């Protein structure tokens, strides 16, 4: 358990004010090979999870989308194509190395016209109230120090009628799957991290951070507390990943 002065960084307790710097160091280390590691870790299935997130978002041409902790831009690139030149997609990340990698990747794809890039802490978003039609955060909420603050900020910047989606690793619904998943996470992920990025510790942290993240029902309750309504979640791959969706009415 953490108190108001400490919080978890994986399984460790660290001072609250230090967590963001620890997380930053992790992603500074893995940014250049983040996409390759995602493909290897998930056997490519992360692309299907993200595709389903896009479908649930229901974004249309001309709308404004905020992608928090957007990393290398997988979601933002899809949203940019959907919203078209009349729309706007803001790709953000707290980590400069990840944001730079994402920006360069999307510019190489020719997706500059309706995209903005901002280094942003999800807990203190520099955007006006009621501004976006959709806000997403993919595989980023578990790294946020104060998750409830981030969810409240997501609700604040949404327009009435807008929707927020949280794509995140979650808790497997089957005890048998949970055991296999634990074995994979705590043995294979550090090995892959060492082989691909020369950094086993960062991927050990990622495995631990997944276990410390709220389960599906807890996160749904947190979204309700943040002001969202009609909150629901969709388990994918047996609950290894879940998409939570809430609306601002």
C-alpha positions in Angstrom: 0.0 0.0 0.0 1.2 3.6 -0.7 0.5 6.7 1.3 0.1 10.2 0.1 3.9 10.7 0.0 4.9 7.5 -1.8 3.5 5.6 -4.8 4.4 2.4 -6.6 6.9 2.2 -9.4 6.4 -1.4 -10.4 6.6 -3.3 -7.1 8.8 -0.6 -5.5 7.7 2.3 -3.4 9.1 5.7 -4.4 8.4 9.3 -3.4 5.5 10.6 -5.4 7.5 13.5 -6.9 10.0 11.0 -8.3 7.8 8.6 -10.1 7.6 10.6 -13.3 11.3 10.8 -13.6 11.6 7.0 -13.1 9.0 6.4 -15.8 10.8 8.9 -18.1 14.0 6.9 -17.8 12.3 3.7 -18.7 10.9 5.2 -22.0 14.1 7.1 -22.8 15.7 3.7 -22.8 13.2 1.9 -25.0 11.9 4.6 -27.3 13.9 3.8 -30.4 12.8 0.1 -30.4 9.4 0.5 -28.7 7.4 -0.6 -31.8 9.6 -3.6 -32.5 9.2 -4.7 -28.8 5.4 -4.3 -29.0 5.3 -6.6 -32.0 7.5 -9.2 -30.3 5.8 -9.0 -26.9 2.3 -9.3 -28.2 3.0 -11.4 -31.3 1.5 -8.5 -33.3 -1.8 -8.7 -31.5 -1.5 -5.2 -30.1 -2.4 -4.0 -33.6 -5.8 -5.7 -33.3 -6.4 -4.2 -29.8 -5.7 -0.8 -31.2 -7.9 -1.4 -34.2 -10.8 -2.3 -31.9 -10.1 0.9 -29.9 -10.5 2.9 -33.1 -13.8 1.2 -33.8 -15.1 1.9 -30.3 -14.0 5.5 -30.5 -16.5 6.2 -33.3 -14.5 9.3 -34.5 -15.8 11.0 -37.6 -14.4 13.4 -40.2 -13.8 16.9 -38.9 -13.6 16.0 -35.2 -11.0 16.9 -32.7 -9.1 14.0 -31.0 -6.6 14.0 -28.1 -4.3 11.0 -27.8 -2.6 11.1 -24.4 0.6 9.1 -23.8 0.5 8.5 -27.5 4.0 7.3 -27.8 5.0 6.4 -31.3 1.6 7.4 -32.7 -0.2 4.2 -33.6 -3.6 5.5 -32.6 -2.9 9.1 -33.7 -2.0 8.0 -37.2 -5.3 6.2 -37.6 -7.3 9.1 -36.2 -5.5 11.6 -38.5 -6.7 9.7 -41.5 -10.2 9.4 -40.2 -10.7 13.1 -39.2 -9.2 14.4 -42.4 -8.0 17.9 -43.1 -11.1 19.5 -41.5 -10.3 17.7 -38.2 -7.4 17.8 -35.7 -5.5 15.2 -33.8 -3.2 16.1 -30.9 -0.5 13.6 -30.1 0.9 14.0 -26.6 3.4 12.2 -24.4 5.1 13.1 -21.2 8.3 11.6 -22.6 10.3 13.7 -25.1 12.1 10.7 -26.6 8.8 8.9 -27.3 7.1 12.0 -28.6 10.0 12.7 -31.0 10.0 9.1 -32.2 6.2 9.4 -32.8 6.4 12.7 -34.5 9.2 11.6 -36.9 7.3 8.4 -37.7 4.0 10.3 -38.6 5.8 12.9 -40.6 7.5 10.2 -42.6 4.0 8.9 -43.3 3.0 12.3 -44.7 0.6 12.9 -41.8 1.5 16.5 -40.9 -1.5 18.5 -42.0 -4.0 17.9 -39.2 -1.6 16.8 -36.4 -0.2 18.7 -33.5 2.5 17.3 -31.1 2.7 18.4 -27.5 4.7 17.2 -24.5 2.0 16.9 -21.9 1.5 15.4 -18.4 -1.9 13.7 -18.5 -2.6 15.0 -15.0 -2.3 18.7 -15.9 -3.5 19.1 -19.5 -3.0 22.5 -21.1 -6.2 22.4 -23.1 -9.5 24.3 -22.7 -12.7 22.8 -21.2 -15.1 21.0 -23.6 -12.6 21.0 -26.5 -12.2 17.5 -27.9 -14.7 15.0 -29.3 -12.7 12.1 -28.2 -9.8 11.5 -25.8 -7.7 8.3 -25.8 -4.9 6.9 -23.7 -3.3 3.7 -24.9 -1.1 1.7 -22.6 -0.2 4.9 -20.7 -2.6 5.2 -17.7 -0.7 2.6 -15.6 2.4 4.9 -15.7 0.6 8.0 -14.5 1.3 8.9 -10.9 -2.2 10.2 -10.0 -4.6 8.2 -12.2 -7.7 9.8 -10.8 -6.4 13.3 -11.7 -5.7 12.2 -15.3 -9.2 10.7 -15.7 -10.7 13.9 -14.3 -8.7 16.0 -16.8 -9.8 13.7 -19.6 -13.4 14.4 -18.7 -12.8 18.2 -18.4 -11.4 18.6 -21.9 -14.1 16.5 -23.5 -17.1 18.2 -25.2 -20.5 17.1 -23.9 -21.4 14.1 -25.9 -17.7 13.2 -26.2 -16.1 9.9 -25.2 -12.9 8.7 -23.6 -11.2 5.4 -24.2 -8.6 3.8 -22.0 -6.7 0.9 -23.7 -4.6 -0.9 -21.1 -3.2 -4.1 -19.9 -5.6 -5.6 -17.3 -6.3 -8.7 -15.3 -7.0 -12.0 -17.0 -10.4 -13.5 -16.3 -9.2 -17.1 -16.1 -6.9 -18.3 -13.3 -5.2 -20.6 -15.7 -4.5 -17.8 -18.2 -3.3 -15.6 -15.4 -0.6 -18.2 -14.4 0.6 -18.5 -18.0 0.6 -14.7 -18.4 2.6 -14.2 -15.2 5.2 -16.8 -16.3 5.5 -15.1 -19.7 5.6 -11.6 -18.3 8.3 -12.2 -15.6 10.5 -14.5 -17.7 10.2 -13.7 -21.4 9.7 -9.9 -21.2 13.0 -9.2 -19.4 14.8 -11.6 -21.8 13.3 -9.8 -24.8 14.2 -6.5 -23.3 17.8 -7.5 -22.8 18.1 -9.0 -26.3 16.4 -6.2 -28.2 17.0 -3.0 -26.2 19.8 -4.2 -23.9 17.5 -3.2 -21.0 15.9 -6.1 -19.0 15.1 -3.8 -16.0 12.7 -1.6 -18.0 10.7 -4.5 -19.2 10.7 -6.0 -15.7 9.2 -2.7 -14.5 6.5 -2.9 -17.3 5.5 -6.3 -16.2 5.2 -5.2 -12.6 3.3 -2.0 -13.5 0.7 -4.1 -15.2 0.1 -6.1 -12.0 -0.2 -2.9 -10.0 -2.8 -1.4 -12.3 -6.5 -1.4 -11.2 -8.6 -4.3 -12.3 -11.5 -3.8 -14.8 -14.2 -3.0 -12.2 -12.0 -0.7 -10.2 -11.0 1.3 -13.2 -14.6 1.5 -14.3 -15.5 2.9 -10.8 -12.6 5.5 -11.1 -14.0 6.7 -14.5 -17.5 7.1 -12.9 -15.9 9.1 -10.1 -14.1 11.3 -12.6 -17.4 12.3 -14.1 -17.9 9.9 -16.9 -21.3 8.2 -17.5 -22.3 5.0 -19.3 -18.9 3.5 -18.4 -18.2 0.1 -19.8 -15.3 -2.1 -20.6 -14.4 -4.7 -23.2 -12.1 -7.6 -22.3 -9.7 -8.6 -25.1 -7.6 -11.7 -25.2 -9.2 -13.1 -22.0 -8.8 -9.9 -20.1 -5.0 -9.5 -20.7 -6.1 -6.2 -22.2 -9.3 -4.2 -21.6 -10.7 -1.2 -23.3 -12.7 1.1 -21.0 -15.1 3.6 -22.5 -17.0 6.4 -20.9 -19.1 9.4 -22.1 -19.4 13.0 -21.0 -23.1 13.8 -21.1 
